């Protein structure tokens, strides 16, 4: 008996199905790799050296990501990731230790250490972040200005490096361009000898020298009296200035800060808000850096005005304020009336709870004592 076409196909389909299931069981499971959305900054710095534009691009994106956070929390190195577009992203998680500016400075130092060659913009931004008076906006402005010329190209290079690290497939090679028809080169001109080249250009040099001589002769002819008068005036002014200069004695050195710190007070910084002059009111900014304490306490300071010529010391009132719990500084702006003098030195001294003295501020900066 002859079997139908459907009966003959049934065993064949069964064999194909059995072979497919066996191949599926034998196929190994692909190993779990890193996420395709990027790699951690630690891994990127471990396998690749950065160029200066790449380091600036990573630093600018990192500071921008910290600025975009609603709360200025210290970023962690483990939370910094670089995407396949070459941009930096911060993962959510517990904040790092210390202040956010200190952590940003540490991350920028890490980028500078992984870079081939010096990066002045990265060094300036890291120094601003480590400064006690540093601001995140200034750090971002320095990096954005340095990132503007080559940021797009640097991020494209970083994106390709990240794609290689995560094992992304390389782009398919483009079709080979069609060979263009060979261009016919124009016939070469015969080369000139050195003598002919010098002769061809010598007339230009001679013409330039002649024009210069004519211009100088015309100035001397028409402006001879004015030139002589100006030279005489300059010489007389120099002699008059040398004779009119009044003698002055050497200015004593500025007093040293003694003691510069004490107790919970680490340092006292005194700076003028605007240039000050003797015999007028002077606005000064006082910053006292302290060690954080669990309990609030009262901190008071006053000012000392020293006449550097007569060595007369005058006390001036300062201010007092309460340092909050875990506070690390106290900032205040005070105005003091300066006496009439040729050279003054102003210092700030903490009176409570511990004594510390700031560096002296000269008023004016170029003061001198009369003879």
DRENSERO-983748 format. One record per residue (C-alpha): residue in one letter; z, x, y. Coordinates in steps of 0.5 Angstrom, whole numbers, plus 2048, in hexadecimal, padded with zeros to 3 digits. Layout:
N
   aa    pz    px    py
    A     Z     X     Y
...
% end
This chain:
371
   aa    pz    px    py
    X   800   800   800
    X   7FE   803   807
    X   804   803   80C
    X   803   800   813
    X   802   805   819
    X   809   803   81C
    X   80C   804   815
    X   809   80B   815
    X   80C   80D   81C
    X   813   80B   81B
    X   815   811   817
    X   812   815   81C
    X   816   812   822
    X   81C   813   81D
    X   81B   81A   81D
    X   81A   81B   824
    X   820   818   826
    X   824   81C   821
    X   822   822   824
    X   823   820   82B
    X   82A   81F   829
    X   82B   825   826
    X   828   829   82C
    X   82D   825   830
    X   833   827   82C
    X   831   82F   82C
    X   82F   82F   833
    X   835   833   837
    X   839   830   83D
    X   837   833   843
    X   83D   837   846
    X   841   834   84C
    X   83F   839   852
    X   841   839   859
    X   840   832   85D
    X   839   832   860
    X   83B   830   867
    X   83D   838   869
    X   842   83D   867
    X   849   840   86A
    X   849   845   86F
    X   84D   849   86B
    X   847   84A   865
    X   842   84A   86A
    X   845   851   86D
    X   847   853   866
    X   83F   853   864
    X   83B   855   86B
    X   83C   859   871
    X   83B   855   878
    X   836   857   87D
    X   839   857   884
    X   835   850   886
    X   838   84D   87F
    X   83F   84F   881
    X   83E   84C   888
    X   83B   846   885
    X   841   845   880
    X   846   846   885
    X   843   841   88A
    X   843   83C   885
    X   84A   83D   883
    X   84D   83C   88A
    X   848   836   88B
    X   84B   833   884
    X   852   835   887
    X   851   832   88E
    X   84E   82B   88A
    X   855   82A   887
    X   859   825   88A
    X   85F   829   889
    X   85F   830   88A
    X   861   832   883
    X   861   83A   881
    X   85B   83A   87C
    X   85B   83D   875
    X   856   843   873
    X   856   83F   86C
    X   854   838   870
    X   84E   83C   873
    X   847   83A   870
    X   840   83C   872
    X   83B   837   870
    X   834   838   86E
    X   832   837   875
    X   835   83D   877
    X   83B   839   87B
    X   842   83A   87A
    X   847   834   878
    X   84E   833   878
    X   851   82F   871
    X   857   82B   872
    X   85D   82D   870
    X   864   830   872
    X   864   834   878
    X   865   83C   878
    X   86B   840   87A
    X   86C   842   882
    X   868   83F   888
    X   861   83D   887
    X   85F   842   88C
    X   862   848   888
    X   85E   845   882
    X   858   845   886
    X   859   84C   888
    X   85A   84E   881
    X   854   84B   87E
    X   850   84E   883
    X   853   855   882
    X   851   853   87A
    X   84A   852   87D
    X   849   858   881
    X   84C   85C   87B
    X   846   859   876
    X   841   85B   87C
    X   83C   861   87C
    X   83D   864   882
    X   841   862   888
    X   841   85B   88B
    X   844   85B   893
    X   844   854   893
    X   848   853   88D
    X   84D   858   88F
    X   84E   855   896
    X   84F   84E   893
    X   854   851   88E
    X   858   854   893
    X   858   84E   898
    X   85A   84A   891
    X   860   84F   890
    X   862   84F   897
    X   868   84C   899
    X   865   848   89F
    X   85E   847   89B
    X   85B   840   89B
    X   856   83D   896
    X   851   83B   89B
    X   850   842   89D
    X   84F   845   896
    X   84A   83F   895
    X   846   841   89B
    X   846   848   89A
    X   843   847   893
    X   83E   842   895
    X   83B   846   89A
    X   83A   84C   895
    X   837   847   890
    X   832   844   894
    X   82D   849   893
    X   82C   84A   88C
    X   831   844   889
    X   82B   840   886
    X   828   846   882
    X   82F   848   880
    X   831   842   87D
    X   82A   841   879
    X   82C   848   876
    X   833   846   874
    X   830   83F   871
    X   82B   843   86D
    X   831   848   86B
    X   836   842   869
    X   830   83F   865
    X   82F   845   861
    X   837   845   860
    X   837   83E   85D
    X   831   83F   859
    X   82C   83A   85C
    X   825   83B   85A
    X   821   83F   85E
    X   81B   83C   862
    X   815   83C   85F
    X   810   841   861
    X   80B   83F   866
    X   803   83F   864
    X   800   845   865
    X   7FC   845   86C
    X   7F5   845   86B
    X   7F2   84C   86D
    X   7EF   84C   874
    X   7E8   84F   875
    X   7E9   856   877
    X   7E8   857   87E
    X   7E3   85C   881
    X   7E6   861   885
    X   7E3   863   88B
    X   7E0   86A   88C
    X   7E5   86F   88E
    X   7E4   873   894
    X   7E4   87A   894
    X   7EB   87D   896
    X   7EB   881   89C
    X   7ED   888   89D
    X   7F4   88A   8A1
    X   7F0   88D   8A6
    X   7EC   886   8A7
    X   7F2   882   8A7
    X   7F6   886   8AC
    X   7F0   886   8B1
    X   7EF   87E   8B0
    X   7F7   87D   8B2
    X   7F7   883   8B7
    X   7F4   87F   8BD
    X   7FA   879   8BC
    X   7FF   87E   8BD
    X   7FC   882   8C3
    X   7FB   87B   8C6
    X   802   879   8C5
    X   805   880   8C8
    X   800   87E   8CE
    X   803   877   8CF
    X   80A   87A   8CF
    X   809   880   8D4
    X   806   87B   8D9
    X   80B   876   8D8
    X   811   87B   8DA
    X   80D   87E   8E0
    X   80C   877   8E3
    X   814   876   8E2
    X   815   87D   8E5
    X   810   87B   8EB
    X   812   874   8ED
    X   81A   874   8EB
    X   81C   87C   8ED
    X   821   879   8F2
    X   824   874   8EE
    X   825   879   8E8
    X   828   87E   8EC
    X   82D   879   8F0
    X   82F   876   8E9
    X   831   87D   8E6
    X   835   87E   8EC
    X   839   878   8EB
    X   83A   879   8E4
    X   83D   880   8E5
    X   841   87E   8EB
    X   844   878   8E7
    X   846   87D   8E2
    X   849   882   8E7
    X   84D   87C   8EA
    X   84F   879   8E3
    X   852   880   8E1
    X   856   881   8E8
    X   858   87A   8E8
    X   85B   879   8E1
    X   863   879   8E2
    X   867   87D   8DE
    X   86B   87A   8D8
    X   871   87C   8D4
    X   870   87C   8CC
    X   872   875   8C9
    X   878   875   8C4
    X   876   873   8BD
    X   877   86B   8BB
    X   87E   86A   8B8
    X   87E   86A   8B0
    X   880   863   8AD
    X   887   864   8AA
    X   888   861   8A5
    X   882   85E   8A4
    X   885   85A   89E
    X   88B   857   89C
    X   88E   853   897
    X   889   84D   896
    X   885   84F   89C
    X   87F   853   899
    X   87C   854   8A0
    X   87B   852   8A7
    X   874   852   8AA
    X   873   851   8B2
    X   86D   850   8B5
    X   86B   84E   8BC
    X   867   847   8BC
    X   863   84A   8C3
    X   863   850   8C6
    X   869   851   8CA
    X   86B   855   8D1
    X   872   857   8D4
    X   875   852   8D9
    X   872   84C   8D6
    X   873   847   8D0
    X   871   849   8C9
    X   870   845   8C3
    X   871   848   8BC
    X   871   846   8B5
    X   876   848   8B1
    X   876   848   8A9
    X   87C   849   8A4
    X   87A   84A   89D
    X   880   849   899
    X   881   848   891
    X   881   841   88E
    X   888   83E   88D
    X   88A   838   88A
    X   88E   835   890
    X   88C   834   897
    X   88F   839   89C
    X   88F   83A   8A4
    X   88B   840   8A6
    X   88C   843   8AE
    X   889   848   8B1
    X   888   84B   8B8
    X   884   850   8BD
    X   885   857   8C0
    X   881   859   8C6
    X   882   861   8C7
    X   87F   864   8CD
    X   87C   86A   8CA
    X   87D   86E   8D1
    X   884   86D   8D2
    X   886   86B   8CB
    X   88A   865   8CE
    X   88A   860   8C8
    X   88B   858   8CA
    X   88C   853   8C5
    X   888   84C   8C5
    X   889   846   8C1
    X   885   844   8BB
    X   886   83E   8B7
    X   889   83C   8B0
    X   887   837   8AB
    X   888   835   8A4
    X   884   838   89E
    X   883   833   899
    X   885   834   891
    X   880   839   88E
    X   87D   83A   895
    X   87A   841   896
    X   879   842   89D
    X   87B   83F   8A4
    X   876   83F   8AA
    X   877   83E   8B1
    X   874   83F   8B8
    X   879   840   8BD
    X   878   842   8C5
    X   87C   847   8C8
    X   87C   84A   8D0
    X   87A   851   8D0
    X   87D   855   8D6
    X   879   859   8DB
    X   878   860   8D7
    X   872   865   8D6
    X   873   865   8CF
    X   877   861   8CA
    X   878   860   8C3
    X   87A   859   8C0
    X   87E   858   8B9
    X   880   852   8B5
    X   887   853   8B1
    X   88A   84E   8AC
    X   891   84C   8AD
    X   893   848   8A8
    X   894   848   8A2
    X   891   84F   8A1
    X   88F   854   8A7
    X   888   857   8A6
    X   883   85A   8AC
    X   87C   859   8AD
    X   877   85E   8B0
    X   877   85F   8B7
    X   871   85C   8BB
    X   86F   860   8C1
    X   86E   85C   8C8
    X   869   85E   8CB
    X   866   862   8C5
    X   864   868   8CA
    X   86A   868   8CE
    X   86C   86F   8D1
    X   872   871   8D5
    X   872   873   8DC
    X   873   87B   8DD
% end
